[in-house]
Amino acid sequence: MLFRLPDAAAVIENPSAEELKELAARMPNAQPTRYGNLNVQTEVVNRSKGSTFIVTDEPDGQNQAISREEGERWARLQDEYIAQQEMVVVDGTVGNDPDFGTPARLYIEAANANIAGMQQQLYFSPGEHEPELTVIYTPNLKAEGFPDDRLIAVDLEQGVTRIFNSDYFGESKKGGLRMWNKLVYDRGGIPLHAGCKIIPTEHGKRVGLIVGLSGTGKTTTTFTRQNGSLPVQDDFVAWMPDGGVYATENGCFAKTFGLNPEDEPTIYGAVTQPDSYLENVSQHGDEVDFYDTNYTSNGRATFPFSVIEAGSADEIDEAHFLLILNKNENIVPAVAKLEGPQAAAFFMLGETTGTSAGGADEAGKFLRVPGTNPFFPMPHDLQGNRFLELLAEHPLEVYVMNTGRVGGPEDDERSRKVRIKHSSAIVKGIAEGTIEWERDPDFGYLVAASVPGIDDPEILQPRRLYEEQGRGDEYRALVERFKGERAEFLRGFPSLSDEIVSAVS
């Protein structure tokens, strides 16, 4: 049965982008900037992982869950609240492929019209079919008894996510994409928390996928230019059984901390023009400051791809390589080439240092997140096994790429920073096939002997850095620790293929 929206006191049906901006401008926490766009300061500044629950009577043991009876009780309470509110409906499509696009809908309080405007920028145009995915969003209704009186109730059977007491846009975006994750898996594919770009080379166009947790440089890596490369997608793609890759969004939700026109000219230009929305960016008068983190370091912006030069998803038949981003600070090289089950193992490990996007519980801490995808709403074992199956049927090159440091944290003067220019040179080298590789004796993957454009070999081979600094014992201890911890982590997924688990030993 199709889901019927609850009745409201008044409903604004699919307003234009201009009408939504006018509504958002009335919000007391919205400020105009000198660029002609709006900057909204929210009460909630990151995702609410601890308040997110799957509605089910059969919990999987990995995702938080509430019973169907409890979910229905909160649905009734939300419906009663909505009956007294003015609401906005925004219809769209997740993906633009005529055979794979998924009709979606956001139903949100008009008092938080910026969220509707931001979501409209990410949806593709609505089609003729009724929504398969619906997000019902009441930012001003508390869910008392849940963490922070906040609730994100995900009903995968109905295709409905209900959000209570969060005014952070990310909950709208992820509300739909989380449910879309299950649709992709059920159709035999795997959802990838990934950017996508097309890189021209003398051997033809190369399509790269970039997976990584928020804050690891996924957007930056997607938008940096190599040979005039163009971004196609920023956040989620589907990799399907026929090898096809499908985009999801018609815009970008970018972190703005440290944004400047020298390092990231495309993103900087996109967020400093009238059609973008800013969220939680520091502002004084009408001037924004992308470096001030007094309010939060998780400043954000949305913009439609129409304001930049972007590639078309229609150009993608298959992917040629996949980068697993890892923001580390010790013995992970700037790039390593993975093979077979080892690629699936590192995909499952999803190692990185957490950022403010995941809240205070994750910021600055070393994390392992399967598939770098904190939004997969089913047992994570399924991700690793499906990835290995697809890799066997449709081989593509897989790399782990460290966007952090080698040799220690920032306050250790012996460490080396992997800079944006280094990562860009690596992506260019991968696309053009100009990197020279050699086998790493400790981990068995391939490390770069040389990369055109990089004159610091120590970020390419951490073993060399540690030994030259007289830290060989420290390096060997880290090797043993990482091997043991990785194997232990993967053994925690009971259905994960033995091939994948043994690949890190």
Secondary structure by P-SEA (a helix, b strand, c coil): ccccccccccccccccaaaaaaaaaaccccccccccbbbbbbcccccccccbbbbcccccccbbbbcaaaaaaaaaaaaaaaaabbbbbbbbbcccccccbbbbbbbbbcccaaaaaaaaaaccccccccccbbbbbbcccccccccccccccccccccbbbbccccccccccaaaaaaaaaaaaaacbbbbccccccccccccbbbbbbbbccccaaaaaacccccbbbbccccbbbbccccbbbbcccccccccccccccccaaaaaaaaccccccccccccccccccccccccccccccccccccccccccccccccccccccccccccccbbbbcaaaaaaaaaacbbbbccccccccccbbbbbccccccccccaaaaaaaaaaaaaabbbbbbbbbcccccccccccccccccaaaaaaaaaaaaaccbbbbbcccccbbbbcccccccccccccaaaaaaaacaaaaaaaaaaaaaaaaaaaaacccccccccccccc
